[in-house]
Amino acid sequence: MLLRWFAAVILLGGLSSPLGSVKADEPKLQRGAIVSYRCSRGERLDATYYELRDRSLAFVRLRLPEGRELTLPQIASASGARFSADRDLTWWIKGNRGFLQQRDAQGEWRVTLKDCDSTT
C-alpha cells in the first residue's frame, strides 16, 4: 500500500528526484553510528542509526543474526532509546547495551536477544 502511495506521488510530481536539487529548508538525512552488538548466546546484531538533520525523525536499520534486515523508527521511551514499528519487533538500547523483543504466536512480547553489548 505504501509503495503504491509513493509511486502515485512521484508520478504526480509531488516528490523531487533524489538527484534533483534539495531546498534549503528540507531536512537532510544523516547517518549516525554503525554499531555491532554481541548478545548473550553469541549472536551478532548490526545496527546503523540515522536521523534527519532537524531531528524530527530518527530510525535504525538492523541486520539480525539470521540475515534479515529491518528499518524501525524511534518511538517514545522513558529511558534509553526504543525503535519499533510496534507490530512484531522492538529494539531497545541504553548506553552500550541493547535487547530485542519479538511478539510470540499469542501476541505477547518476549526477549529474543538479550544482553547485547556493543563491540564497535
Biopython code that builds the backbone (N, CA, C, O; Angstrom):
import numpy as np
from Bio.PDB.StructureBuilder import StructureBuilder

atoms = [
    (1, "MET", "N", (0.820, -1.189, 0.000)),
    (1, "MET", "CA", (0.000, 0.000, 0.000)),
    (1, "MET", "C", (0.867, 1.258, 0.000)),
    (1, "MET", "O", (0.627, 2.184, -0.775)),
    (2, "LEU", "N", (1.870, 1.286, 0.867)),
    (2, "LEU", "CA", (2.754, 2.440, 0.958)),
    (2, "LEU", "C", (3.523, 2.629, -0.342)),
    (2, "LEU", "O", (3.730, 3.758, -0.786)),
    (3, "LEU", "N", (3.948, 1.523, -0.953)),
    (3, "LEU", "CA", (4.675, 1.598, -2.215)),
    (3, "LEU", "C", (3.803, 2.228, -3.296)),
    (3, "LEU", "O", (4.290, 3.033, -4.090)),
    (4, "ARG", "N", (2.515, 1.870, -3.335)),
    (4, "ARG", "CA", (1.599, 2.465, -4.317)),
    (4, "ARG", "C", (1.469, 3.961, -4.086)),
    (4, "ARG", "O", (1.434, 4.735, -5.043)),
    (5, "TRP", "N", (1.398, 4.380, -2.817)),
    (5, "TRP", "CA", (1.284, 5.793, -2.500)),
    (5, "TRP", "C", (2.500, 6.557, -3.008)),
    (5, "TRP", "O", (2.357, 7.606, -3.636)),
    (6, "PHE", "N", (3.719, 6.027, -2.734)),
    (6, "PHE", "CA", (4.934, 6.687, -3.202)),
    (6, "PHE", "C", (4.967, 6.762, -4.720)),
    (6, "PHE", "O", (5.352, 7.787, -5.283)),
    (7, "ALA", "N", (4.564, 5.676, -5.390)),
    (7, "ALA", "CA", (4.551, 5.669, -6.849)),
    (7, "ALA", "C", (3.597, 6.731, -7.379)),
    (7, "ALA", "O", (3.928, 7.436, -8.333)),
    (8, "ALA", "N", (2.415, 6.855, -6.776)),
    (8, "ALA", "CA", (1.443, 7.852, -7.210)),
    (8, "ALA", "C", (1.969, 9.266, -6.998)),
    (8, "ALA", "O", (1.809, 10.122, -7.868)),
    (9, "VAL", "N", (2.587, 9.515, -5.867)),
    (9, "VAL", "CA", (3.133, 10.845, -5.582)),
    (9, "VAL", "C", (4.223, 11.201, -6.578)),
    (9, "VAL", "O", (4.272, 12.331, -7.065)),
    (10, "ILE", "N", (5.095, 10.253, -6.887)),
    (10, "ILE", "CA", (6.174, 10.516, -7.838)),
    (10, "ILE", "C", (5.601, 10.768, -9.230)),
    (10, "ILE", "O", (6.030, 11.695, -9.918)),
    (11, "LEU", "N", (4.632, 9.946, -9.651)),
    (11, "LEU", "CA", (4.020, 10.136, -10.965)),
    (11, "LEU", "C", (3.328, 11.488, -11.082)),
    (11, "LEU", "O", (3.314, 12.096, -12.153)),
    (12, "LEU", "N", (2.761, 11.950, -9.988)),
    (12, "LEU", "CA", (2.071, 13.232, -9.996)),
    (12, "LEU", "C", (3.015, 14.406, -9.764)),
    (12, "LEU", "O", (2.590, 15.561, -9.762)),
    (13, "GLY", "N", (4.293, 14.108, -9.568)),
    (13, "GLY", "CA", (5.276, 15.168, -9.401)),
    (13, "GLY", "C", (5.336, 15.740, -8.006)),
    (13, "GLY", "O", (5.835, 16.849, -7.812)),
    (14, "GLY", "N", (4.834, 14.998, -7.022)),
    (14, "GLY", "CA", (4.799, 15.508, -5.659)),
    (14, "GLY", "C", (6.105, 15.407, -4.916)),
    (14, "GLY", "O", (6.290, 16.090, -3.909)),
    (15, "LEU", "N", (7.024, 14.573, -5.381)),
    (15, "LEU", "CA", (8.330, 14.450, -4.738)),
    (15, "LEU", "C", (9.404, 14.761, -5.754)),
    (15, "LEU", "O", (9.299, 14.374, -6.918)),
    (16, "SER", "N", (10.437, 15.458, -5.318)),
    (16, "SER", "CA", (11.528, 15.742, -6.241)),
    (16, "SER", "C", (12.439, 14.531, -6.350)),
    (16, "SER", "O", (12.480, 13.685, -5.457)),
    (17, "SER", "N", (13.139, 14.461, -7.412)),
    (17, "SER", "CA", (14.086, 13.383, -7.638)),
    (17, "SER", "C", (15.215, 13.481, -6.636)),
    (17, "SER", "O", (15.626, 14.587, -6.288)),
    (18, "PRO", "N", (15.743, 12.330, -6.150)),
    (18, "PRO", "CA", (16.877, 12.392, -5.240)),
    (18, "PRO", "C", (18.096, 13.005, -5.905)),
    (18, "PRO", "O", (19.009, 13.472, -5.224)),
    (19, "LEU", "N", (18.116, 13.005, -7.232)),
    (19, "LEU", "CA", (19.238, 13.598, -7.953)),
    (19, "LEU", "C", (19.028, 15.083, -8.200)),
    (19, "LEU", "O", (19.961, 15.792, -8.577)),
    (20, "GLY", "N", (17.805, 15.553, -7.988)),
    (20, "GLY", "CA", (17.485, 16.956, -8.197)),
    (20, "GLY", "C", (18.000, 17.802, -7.049)),
    (20, "GLY", "O", (18.607, 17.291, -6.108)),
    (21, "SER", "N", (17.756, 19.092, -7.134)),
    (21, "SER", "CA", (18.227, 19.986, -6.084)),
    (21, "SER", "C", (17.383, 19.826, -4.826)),
    (21, "SER", "O", (16.194, 19.513, -4.896)),
    (22, "VAL", "N", (18.006, 20.042, -3.690)),
    (22, "VAL", "CA", (17.327, 19.971, -2.401)),
    (22, "VAL", "C", (17.153, 21.392, -1.903)),
    (22, "VAL", "O", (18.104, 22.173, -1.875)),
    (23, "LYS", "N", (15.937, 21.722, -1.510)),
    (23, "LYS", "CA", (15.678, 23.053, -0.992)),
    (23, "LYS", "C", (16.373, 23.218, 0.352)),
    (23, "LYS", "O", (16.563, 22.250, 1.088)),
    (24, "ALA", "N", (16.743, 24.433, 0.659)),
    (24, "ALA", "CA", (17.464, 24.708, 1.904)),
    (24, "ALA", "C", (16.676, 24.337, 3.141)),
    (24, "ALA", "O", (17.270, 23.965, 4.153)),
    (25, "ASP", "N", (15.345, 24.429, 3.090)),
    (25, "ASP", "CA", (14.545, 24.155, 4.272)),
    (25, "ASP", "C", (14.131, 22.684, 4.393)),
    (25, "ASP", "O", (13.468, 22.318, 5.363)),
    (26, "GLU", "N", (14.506, 21.834, 3.430)),
    (26, "GLU", "CA", (14.173, 20.414, 3.502)),
    (26, "GLU", "C", (15.143, 19.707, 4.434)),
    (26, "GLU", "O", (16.353, 19.920, 4.350)),
    (27, "PRO", "N", (14.621, 18.866, 5.325)),
    (27, "PRO", "CA", (15.527, 18.146, 6.227)),
    (27, "PRO", "C", (16.386, 17.161, 5.444)),
    (27, "PRO", "O", (15.940, 16.573, 4.459)),
    (28, "LYS", "N", (17.606, 16.995, 5.893)),
    (28, "LYS", "CA", (18.537, 16.072, 5.241)),
    (28, "LYS", "C", (18.818, 14.902, 6.167)),
    (28, "LYS", "O", (18.858, 15.043, 7.389)),
    (29, "LEU", "N", (19.011, 13.754, 5.558)),
    (29, "LEU", "CA", (19.292, 12.535, 6.298)),
    (29, "LEU", "C", (20.757, 12.501, 6.711)),
    (29, "LEU", "O", (21.650, 12.784, 5.912)),
    (30, "GLN", "N", (20.985, 12.149, 7.968)),
    (30, "GLN", "CA", (22.344, 11.989, 8.482)),
    (30, "GLN", "C", (22.503, 10.574, 9.002)),
    (30, "GLN", "O", (21.657, 10.077, 9.746)),
    (31, "ARG", "N", (23.594, 9.923, 8.608)),
    (31, "ARG", "CA", (23.874, 8.604, 9.171)),
    (31, "ARG", "C", (24.689, 8.822, 10.431)),
    (31, "ARG", "O", (25.667, 9.568, 10.438)),
    (32, "GLY", "N", (24.272, 8.164, 11.485)),
    (32, "GLY", "CA", (24.989, 8.244, 12.752)),
    (32, "GLY", "C", (25.905, 7.048, 12.911)),
    (32, "GLY", "O", (26.601, 6.647, 11.978)),
    (33, "ALA", "N", (25.893, 6.499, 14.076)),
    (33, "ALA", "CA", (26.789, 5.400, 14.422)),
    (33, "ALA", "C", (26.407, 4.106, 13.696)),
    (33, "ALA", "O", (25.233, 3.827, 13.457)),
    (34, "ILE", "N", (27.418, 3.343, 13.363)),
    (34, "ILE", "CA", (27.256, 1.970, 12.883)),
    (34, "ILE", "C", (27.812, 1.104, 14.002)),
    (34, "ILE", "O", (29.000, 1.173, 14.317)),
    (35, "VAL", "N", (26.944, 0.282, 14.606)),
    (35, "VAL", "CA", (27.332, -0.454, 15.808)),
    (35, "VAL", "C", (27.055, -1.941, 15.622)),
    (35, "VAL", "O", (25.984, -2.332, 15.158)),
    (36, "SER", "N", (28.030, -2.759, 15.988)),
    (36, "SER", "CA", (27.828, -4.212, 16.046)),
    (36, "SER", "C", (27.659, -4.591, 17.506)),
    (36, "SER", "O", (28.369, -4.091, 18.379)),
    (37, "TYR", "N", (26.716, -5.473, 17.758)),
    (37, "TYR", "CA", (26.442, -5.938, 19.110)),
    (37, "TYR", "C", (26.655, -7.445, 19.172)),
    (37, "TYR", "O", (26.329, -8.164, 18.227)),
    (38, "ARG", "N", (27.202, -7.918, 20.289)),
    (38, "ARG", "CA", (27.313, -9.355, 20.569)),
    (38, "ARG", "C", (26.387, -9.631, 21.742)),
    (38, "ARG", "O", (26.497, -9.005, 22.796)),
    (39, "CYS", "N", (25.471, -10.578, 21.546)),
    (39, "CYS", "CA", (24.447, -10.858, 22.547)),
    (39, "CYS", "C", (24.825, -12.067, 23.402)),
    (39, "CYS", "O", (25.844, -12.712, 23.152)),
    (40, "SER", "N", (24.015, -12.370, 24.398)),
    (40, "SER", "CA", (24.361, -13.341, 25.443)),
    (40, "SER", "C", (24.663, -14.745, 24.937)),
    (40, "SER", "O", (25.481, -15.444, 25.535)),
    (41, "ARG", "N", (24.038, -15.169, 23.871)),
    (41, "ARG", "CA", (24.314, -16.512, 23.339)),
    (41, "ARG", "C", (25.263, -16.471, 22.148)),
    (41, "ARG", "O", (25.349, -17.433, 21.384)),
    (42, "GLY", "N", (25.977, -15.357, 21.989)),
    (42, "GLY", "CA", (26.956, -15.229, 20.910)),
    (42, "GLY", "C", (26.394, -14.691, 19.606)),
    (42, "GLY", "O", (27.135, -14.563, 18.632)),
    (43, "GLU", "N", (25.095, -14.369, 19.557)),
    (43, "GLU", "CA", (24.510, -13.841, 18.339)),
    (43, "GLU", "C", (25.081, -12.456, 18.054)),
    (43, "GLU", "O", (25.446, -11.718, 18.969)),
    (44, "ARG", "N", (25.150, -12.117, 16.767)),
    (44, "ARG", "CA", (25.612, -10.784, 16.360)),
    (44, "ARG", "C", (24.457, -10.037, 15.717)),
    (44, "ARG", "O", (23.735, -10.581, 14.881)),
    (45, "LEU", "N", (24.296, -8.792, 16.116)),
    (45, "LEU", "CA", (23.286, -7.897, 15.566)),
    (45, "LEU", "C", (24.008, -6.615, 15.159)),
    (45, "LEU", "O", (24.775, -6.059, 15.945)),
    (46, "ASP", "N", (23.768, -6.146, 13.941)),
    (46, "ASP", "CA", (24.368, -4.900, 13.464)),
    (46, "ASP", "C", (23.291, -3.834, 13.363)),
    (46, "ASP", "O", (22.183, -4.103, 12.900)),
    (47, "ALA", "N", (23.618, -2.629, 13.797)),
    (47, "ALA", "CA", (22.659, -1.523, 13.781)),
    (47, "ALA", "C", (23.323, -0.289, 13.189)),
    (47, "ALA", "O", (24.446, 0.063, 13.550)),
    (48, "THR", "N", (22.616, 0.358, 12.277)),
    (48, "THR", "CA", (23.051, 1.642, 11.738)),
    (48, "THR", "C", (21.973, 2.647, 12.096)),
    (48, "THR", "O", (20.805, 2.472, 11.747)),
    (49, "TYR", "N", (22.369, 3.699, 12.793)),
    (49, "TYR", "CA", (21.436, 4.693, 13.296)),
    (49, "TYR", "C", (21.411, 5.908, 12.361)),
    (49, "TYR", "O", (22.456, 6.358, 11.890)),
    (50, "TYR", "N", (20.221, 6.428, 12.100)),
    (50, "TYR", "CA", (20.021, 7.570, 11.216)),
    (50, "TYR", "C", (19.103, 8.573, 11.889)),
    (50, "TYR", "O", (18.340, 8.230, 12.792)),
    (51, "GLU", "N", (19.185, 9.818, 11.438)),
    (51, "GLU", "CA", (18.219, 10.826, 11.843)),
    (51, "GLU", "C", (18.210, 11.935, 10.813)),
    (51, "GLU", "O", (19.183, 12.139, 10.088)),
    (52, "LEU", "N", (17.087, 12.656, 10.757)),
    (52, "LEU", "CA", (17.048, 13.847, 9.929)),
    (52, "LEU", "C", (17.812, 14.940, 10.649)),
    (52, "LEU", "O", (17.822, 14.993, 11.879)),
    (53, "ARG", "N", (18.446, 15.806, 9.892)),
    (53, "ARG", "CA", (19.271, 16.850, 10.491)),
    (53, "ARG", "C", (18.473, 17.724, 11.451)),
    (53, "ARG", "O", (19.022, 18.216, 12.437)),
    (54, "ASP", "N", (17.183, 17.923, 11.177)),
    (54, "ASP", "CA", (16.371, 18.739, 12.081)),
    (54, "ASP", "C", (15.847, 17.930, 13.274)),
    (54, "ASP", "O", (15.090, 18.452, 14.093)),
    (55, "ARG", "N", (16.249, 16.660, 13.372)),
    (55, "ARG", "CA", (15.909, 15.746, 14.466)),
    (55, "ARG", "C", (14.413, 15.460, 14.599)),
    (55, "ARG", "O", (13.947, 15.062, 15.666)),
    (56, "SER", "N", (13.670, 15.663, 13.527)),
    (56, "SER", "CA", (12.230, 15.386, 13.563)),
    (56, "SER", "C", (11.923, 13.900, 13.400)),
    (56, "SER", "O", (10.803, 13.464, 13.668)),
    (57, "LEU", "N", (12.910, 13.124, 12.963)),
    (57, "LEU", "CA", (12.721, 11.698, 12.754)),
    (57, "LEU", "C", (14.057, 10.989, 12.935)),
    (57, "LEU", "O", (15.086, 11.443, 12.435)),
    (58, "ALA", "N", (14.027, 9.875, 13.654)),
    (58, "ALA", "CA", (15.210, 9.029, 13.811)),
    (58, "ALA", "C", (14.779, 7.587, 13.583)),
    (58, "ALA", "O", (13.636, 7.222, 13.857)),
    (59, "PHE", "N", (15.698, 6.773, 13.083)),
    (59, "PHE", "CA", (15.391, 5.368, 12.871)),
    (59, "PHE", "C", (16.666, 4.549, 12.868)),
    (59, "PHE", "O", (17.767, 5.095, 12.801)),
    (60, "VAL", "N", (16.510, 3.238, 12.939)),
    (60, "VAL", "CA", (17.639, 2.321, 12.934)),
    (60, "VAL", "C", (17.422, 1.289, 11.834)),
    (60, "VAL", "O", (16.295, 0.867, 11.574)),
    (61, "ARG", "N", (18.503, 0.895, 11.202)),
    (61, "ARG", "CA", (18.493, -0.199, 10.232)),
    (61, "ARG", "C", (19.216, -1.353, 10.902)),
    (61, "ARG", "O", (20.411, -1.262, 11.181)),
    (62, "LEU", "N", (18.487, -2.456, 11.167)),
    (62, "LEU", "CA", (19.052, -3.617, 11.857)),
    (62, "LEU", "C", (19.332, -4.748, 10.886)),
    (62, "LEU", "O", (18.563, -4.990, 9.955)),
    (63, "ARG", "N", (20.437, -5.436, 11.113)),
    (63, "ARG", "CA", (20.703, -6.718, 10.452)),
    (63, "ARG", "C", (20.708, -7.747, 11.569)),
    (63, "ARG", "O", (21.607, -7.769, 12.410)),
    (64, "LEU", "N", (19.685, -8.606, 11.564)),
    (64, "LEU", "CA", (19.519, -9.616, 12.606)),
    (64, "LEU", "C", (20.462, -10.795, 12.364)),
    (64, "LEU", "O", (20.982, -10.956, 11.260)),
    (65, "PRO", "N", (20.686, -11.620, 13.390)),
    (65, "PRO", "CA", (21.629, -12.737, 13.256)),
    (65, "PRO", "C", (21.347, -13.660, 12.069)),
    (65, "PRO", "O", (22.282, -14.193, 11.472)),
    (66, "GLU", "N", (20.080, -13.854, 11.720)),
    (66, "GLU", "CA", (19.753, -14.749, 10.598)),
    (66, "GLU", "C", (19.872, -14.056, 9.245)),
    (66, "GLU", "O", (19.607, -14.669, 8.211)),
    (67, "GLY", "N", (20.275, -12.761, 9.243)),
    (67, "GLY", "CA", (20.481, -12.031, 7.999)),
    (67, "GLY", "C", (19.345, -11.119, 7.592)),
    (67, "GLY", "O", (19.503, -10.307, 6.680)),
    (68, "ARG", "N", (18.207, -11.236, 8.246)),
    (68, "ARG", "CA", (17.060, -10.376, 7.918)),
    (68, "ARG", "C", (17.391, -8.930, 8.272)),
    (68, "ARG", "O", (17.990, -8.664, 9.314)),
    (69, "GLU", "N", (17.000, -7.995, 7.406)),
    (69, "GLU", "CA", (17.219, -6.576, 7.651)),
    (69, "GLU", "C", (15.888, -5.873, 7.851)),
    (69, "GLU", "O", (14.915, -6.145, 7.148)),
    (70, "LEU", "N", (15.857, -4.960, 8.824)),
    (70, "LEU", "CA", (14.646, -4.216, 9.159)),
    (70, "LEU", "C", (14.988, -2.758, 9.390)),
    (70, "LEU", "O", (16.092, -2.432, 9.827)),
    (71, "THR", "N", (14.052, -1.894, 9.099)),
    (71, "THR", "CA", (14.181, -0.479, 9.429)),
    (71, "THR", "C", (13.062, -0.146, 10.395)),
    (71, "THR", "O", (11.887, -0.370, 10.105)),
    (72, "LEU", "N", (13.443, 0.397, 11.563)),
    (72, "LEU", "CA", (12.479, 0.693, 12.617)),
    (72, "LEU", "C", (12.591, 2.149, 13.042)),
    (72, "LEU", "O", (13.698, 2.625, 13.295)),
    (73, "PRO", "N", (11.472, 2.873, 13.127)),
    (73, "PRO", "CA", (11.514, 4.252, 13.605)),
    (73, "PRO", "C", (11.704, 4.306, 15.115)),
    (73, "PRO", "O", (11.308, 3.394, 15.841)),
    (74, "GLN", "N", (12.319, 5.397, 15.573)),
    (74, "GLN", "CA", (12.449, 5.603, 17.013)),
    (74, "GLN", "C", (11.110, 6.075, 17.551)),
    (74, "GLN", "O", (10.454, 6.929, 16.954)),
    (75, "ILE", "N", (10.711, 5.512, 18.688)),
    (75, "ILE", "CA", (9.460, 5.908, 19.326)),
    (75, "ILE", "C", (9.755, 6.312, 20.771)),
    (75, "ILE", "O", (10.870, 6.130, 21.260)),
    (76, "ALA", "N", (8.762, 6.855, 21.438)),
    (76, "ALA", "CA", (8.938, 7.372, 22.795)),
    (76, "ALA", "C", (9.444, 6.298, 23.750)),
    (76, "ALA", "O", (9.041, 5.137, 23.688)),
    (77, "SER", "N", (10.336, 6.724, 24.631)),
    (77, "SER", "CA", (10.903, 5.845, 25.639)),
    (77, "SER", "C", (11.227, 6.674, 26.871)),
    (77, "SER", "O", (11.734, 7.789, 26.752)),
    (78, "ALA", "N", (10.944, 6.148, 28.037)),
    (78, "ALA", "CA", (11.234, 6.875, 29.272)),
    (78, "ALA", "C", (12.733, 6.939, 29.541)),
    (78, "ALA", "O", (13.220, 7.904, 30.131)),
    (79, "SER", "N", (13.459, 5.922, 29.114)),
    (79, "SER", "CA", (14.896, 5.861, 29.360)),
    (79, "SER", "C", (15.552, 5.122, 28.198)),
    (79, "SER", "O", (15.018, 4.123, 27.716)),
    (80, "GLY", "N", (16.704, 5.607, 27.746)),
    (80, "GLY", "CA", (17.358, 4.974, 26.617)),
    (80, "GLY", "C", (16.631, 5.319, 25.330)),
    (80, "GLY", "O", (16.008, 6.376, 25.224)),
    (81, "ALA", "N", (16.712, 4.421, 24.346)),
    (81, "ALA", "CA", (16.035, 4.635, 23.063)),
    (81, "ALA", "C", (15.324, 3.353, 22.663)),
    (81, "ALA", "O", (15.813, 2.249, 22.900)),
    (82, "ARG", "N", (14.162, 3.524, 22.053)),
    (82, "ARG", "CA", (13.351, 2.390, 21.625)),
    (82, "ARG", "C", (13.002, 2.591, 20.160)),
    (82, "ARG", "O", (12.583, 3.674, 19.752)),
    (83, "PHE", "N", (13.178, 1.544, 19.382)),
    (83, "PHE", "CA", (12.888, 1.564, 17.954)),
    (83, "PHE", "C", (11.904, 0.445, 17.667)),
    (83, "PHE", "O", (12.166, -0.715, 17.984)),
    (84, "SER", "N", (10.765, 0.791, 17.063)),
    (84, "SER", "CA", (9.745, -0.228, 16.846)),
    (84, "SER", "C", (8.710, 0.233, 15.844)),
    (84, "SER", "O", (8.349, 1.408, 15.796)),
    (85, "ALA", "N", (8.237, -0.714, 15.041)),
    (85, "ALA", "CA", (7.056, -0.481, 14.221)),
    (85, "ALA", "C", (5.848, -0.944, 15.030)),
    (85, "ALA", "O", (4.711, -0.844, 14.571)),
    (86, "ASP", "N", (6.101, -1.452, 16.237)),
    (86, "ASP", "CA", (5.104, -1.883, 17.221)),
    (86, "ASP", "C", (4.223, -3.026, 16.725)),
    (86, "ASP", "O", (3.149, -3.273, 17.275)),
    (87, "ARG", "N", (4.670, -3.706, 15.707)),
    (87, "ARG", "CA", (3.919, -4.858, 15.230)),
    (87, "ARG", "C", (4.476, -6.141, 15.825)),
    (87, "ARG", "O", (3.773, -6.883, 16.511)),
    (88, "ASP", "N", (5.750, -6.388, 15.548)),
    (88, "ASP", "CA", (6.288, -7.673, 15.993)),
    (88, "ASP", "C", (7.701, -7.602, 16.540)),
    (88, "ASP", "O", (8.219, -8.618, 17.002)),
    (89, "LEU", "N", (8.351, -6.436, 16.506)),
    (89, "LEU", "CA", (9.737, -6.376, 16.913)),
    (89, "LEU", "C", (10.067, -5.006, 17.505)),
    (89, "LEU", "O", (9.640, -3.981, 16.975)),
    (90, "THR", "N", (10.821, -4.990, 18.597)),
    (90, "THR", "CA", (11.283, -3.747, 19.220)),
    (90, "THR", "C", (12.746, -3.901, 19.625)),
    (90, "THR", "O", (13.122, -4.889, 20.255)),
    (91, "TRP", "N", (13.562, -2.923, 19.261)),
    (91, "TRP", "CA", (14.971, -2.869, 19.639)),
    (91, "TRP", "C", (15.128, -1.760, 20.669)),
    (91, "TRP", "O", (14.812, -0.603, 20.391)),
    (92, "TRP", "N", (15.616, -2.108, 21.859)),
    (92, "TRP", "CA", (15.834, -1.168, 22.952)),
    (92, "TRP", "C", (17.329, -1.007, 23.179)),
    (92, "TRP", "O", (18.063, -1.995, 23.184)),
    (93, "ILE", "N", (17.791, 0.229, 23.367)),
    (93, "ILE", "CA", (19.195, 0.456, 23.723)),
    (93, "ILE", "C", (19.276, 1.460, 24.870)),
    (93, "ILE", "O", (18.433, 2.345, 25.017)),
    (94, "LYS", "N", (20.306, 1.292, 25.661)),
    (94, "LYS", "CA", (20.651, 2.253, 26.707)),
    (94, "LYS", "C", (22.157, 2.145, 26.890)),
    (94, "LYS", "O", (22.684, 1.090, 27.244)),
    (95, "GLY", "N", (22.833, 3.256, 26.641)),
    (95, "GLY", "CA", (24.288, 3.226, 26.697)),
    (95, "GLY", "C", (24.828, 2.315, 25.600)),
    (95, "GLY", "O", (24.467, 2.456, 24.431)),
    (96, "ASN", "N", (25.691, 1.384, 25.981)),
    (96, "ASN", "CA", (26.299, 0.458, 25.019)),
    (96, "ASN", "C", (25.622, -0.903, 24.978)),
    (96, "ASN", "O", (26.166, -1.848, 24.406)),
    (97, "ARG", "N", (24.440, -1.013, 25.578)),
    (97, "ARG", "CA", (23.736, -2.300, 25.646)),
    (97, "ARG", "C", (22.379, -2.211, 24.986)),
    (97, "ARG", "O", (21.796, -1.134, 24.858)),
    (98, "GLY", "N", (21.887, -3.367, 24.567)),
    (98, "GLY", "CA", (20.560, -3.410, 23.977)),
    (98, "GLY", "C", (19.938, -4.785, 24.113)),
    (98, "GLY", "O", (20.590, -5.750, 24.513)),
    (99, "PHE", "N", (18.655, -4.852, 23.769)),
    (99, "PHE", "CA", (17.980, -6.147, 23.699)),
    (99, "PHE", "C", (16.856, -6.058, 22.673)),
    (99, "PHE", "O", (16.332, -4.980, 22.392)),
    (100, "LEU", "N", (16.501, -7.206, 22.125)),
    (100, "LEU", "CA", (15.486, -7.300, 21.093)),
    (100, "LEU", "C", (14.289, -8.067, 21.621)),
    (100, "LEU", "O", (14.432, -9.149, 22.191)),
    (101, "GLN", "N", (13.103, -7.498, 21.426)),
    (101, "GLN", "CA", (11.856, -8.166, 21.797)),
    (101, "GLN", "C", (11.100, -8.502, 20.524)),
    (101, "GLN", "O", (11.114, -7.739, 19.558)),
    (102, "GLN", "N", (10.433, -9.666, 20.535)),
    (102, "GLN", "CA", (9.563, -10.048, 19.436)),
    (102, "GLN", "C", (8.266, -10.591, 20.004)),
    (102, "GLN", "O", (8.231, -11.135, 21.108)),
    (103, "ARG", "N", (7.210, -10.436, 19.240)),
    (103, "ARG", "CA", (5.913, -10.986, 19.660)),
    (103, "ARG", "C", (5.888, -12.476, 19.345)),
    (103, "ARG", "O", (6.341, -12.911, 18.286)),
    (104, "ASP", "N", (5.347, -13.254, 20.289)),
    (104, "ASP", "CA", (5.199, -14.691, 20.049)),
    (104, "ASP", "C", (3.865, -14.952, 19.350)),
    (104, "ASP", "O", (3.147, -14.013, 19.006)),
    (105, "ALA", "N", (3.540, -16.207, 19.145)),
    (105, "ALA", "CA", (2.313, -16.589, 18.430)),
    (105, "ALA", "C", (1.046, -16.086, 19.129)),
    (105, "ALA", "O", (0.017, -15.895, 18.481)),
    (106, "GLN", "N", (1.114, -15.871, 20.441)),
    (106, "GLN", "CA", (-0.046, -15.366, 21.188)),
    (106, "GLN", "C", (-0.070, -13.838, 21.259)),
    (106, "GLN", "O", (-0.977, -13.264, 21.862)),
    (107, "GLY", "N", (0.906, -13.184, 20.656)),
    (107, "GLY", "CA", (0.945, -11.725, 20.653)),
    (107, "GLY", "C", (1.649, -11.119, 21.849)),
    (107, "GLY", "O", (1.645, -9.898, 22.007)),
    (108, "GLU", "N", (2.257, -11.944, 22.701)),
    (108, "GLU", "CA", (2.980, -11.451, 23.878)),
    (108, "GLU", "C", (4.426, -11.122, 23.497)),
    (108, "GLU", "O", (5.042, -11.807, 22.680)),
    (109, "TRP", "N", (4.950, -10.054, 24.111)),
    (109, "TRP", "CA", (6.342, -9.670, 23.865)),
    (109, "TRP", "C", (7.280, -10.610, 24.611)),
    (109, "TRP", "O", (7.067, -10.892, 25.790)),
    (110, "ARG", "N", (8.312, -11.095, 23.932)),
    (110, "ARG", "CA", (9.343, -11.960, 24.510)),
    (110, "ARG", "C", (10.714, -11.424, 24.108)),
    (110, "ARG", "O", (10.911, -11.020, 22.962)),
    (111, "VAL", "N", (11.657, -11.417, 25.039)),
    (111, "VAL", "CA", (13.026, -11.021, 24.727)),
    (111, "VAL", "C", (13.678, -12.186, 23.983)),
    (111, "VAL", "O", (13.765, -13.299, 24.502)),
    (112, "THR", "N", (14.136, -11.911, 22.756)),
    (112, "THR", "CA", (14.743, -12.970, 21.941)),
    (112, "THR", "C", (16.256, -12.813, 21.818)),
    (112, "THR", "O", (16.957, -13.799, 21.590)),
    (113, "LEU", "N", (16.764, -11.608, 21.964)),
    (113, "LEU", "CA", (18.204, -11.362, 22.042)),
    (113, "LEU", "C", (18.420, -10.486, 23.258)),
    (113, "LEU", "O", (17.870, -9.388, 23.341)),
    (114, "LYS", "N", (19.225, -10.966, 24.210)),
    (114, "LYS", "CA", (19.415, -10.172, 25.431)),
    (114, "LYS", "C", (20.884, -9.933, 25.698)),
    (114, "LYS", "O", (21.764, -10.589, 25.141)),
    (115, "ASP", "N", (21.115, -8.964, 26.573)),
    (115, "ASP", "CA", (22.472, -8.592, 26.975)),
    (115, "ASP", "C", (23.376, -8.384, 25.770)),
    (115, "ASP", "O", (24.475, -8.935, 25.703)),
    (116, "CYS", "N", (22.906, -7.585, 24.820)),
    (116, "CYS", "CA", (23.679, -7.286, 23.624)),
    (116, "CYS", "C", (24.611, -6.110, 23.918)),
    (116, "CYS", "O", (24.150, -4.998, 24.176)),
    (117, "ASP", "N", (25.914, -6.357, 23.880)),
    (117, "ASP", "CA", (26.910, -5.333, 24.149)),
    (117, "ASP", "C", (27.554, -4.875, 22.844)),
    (117, "ASP", "O", (27.862, -5.690, 21.974)),
    (118, "SER", "N", (27.755, -3.569, 22.715)),
    (118, "SER", "CA", (28.386, -3.066, 21.503)),
    (118, "SER", "C", (29.839, -3.511, 21.455)),
    (118, "SER", "O", (30.534, -3.525, 22.472)),
    (119, "THR", "N", (30.286, -3.874, 20.261)),
    (119, "THR", "CA", (31.668, -4.309, 20.064)),
    (119, "THR", "C", (32.455, -3.300, 19.265)),
    (119, "THR", "O", (33.661, -3.461, 19.077)),
    (120, "THR", "N", (31.778, -2.240, 18.782)),
    (120, "THR", "CA", (32.460, -1.204, 17.999)),
    (120, "THR", "C", (32.284, 0.147, 18.629)),
    (120, "THR", "O", (32.790, 1.141, 18.108)),
]
sb = StructureBuilder()
sb.init_structure("model")
sb.init_model(0)
sb.init_chain("A")
sb.init_seg("    ")
for serial, (resi, resn, name, xyz) in enumerate(atoms, 1):
    if name == "N":
        sb.init_residue(resn, " ", resi, " ")
    sb.init_atom(name, np.array(xyz, "f"), 0.0, 1.0, " ", f" {name:<3s}", serial, name[0])
structure = sb.get_structure()
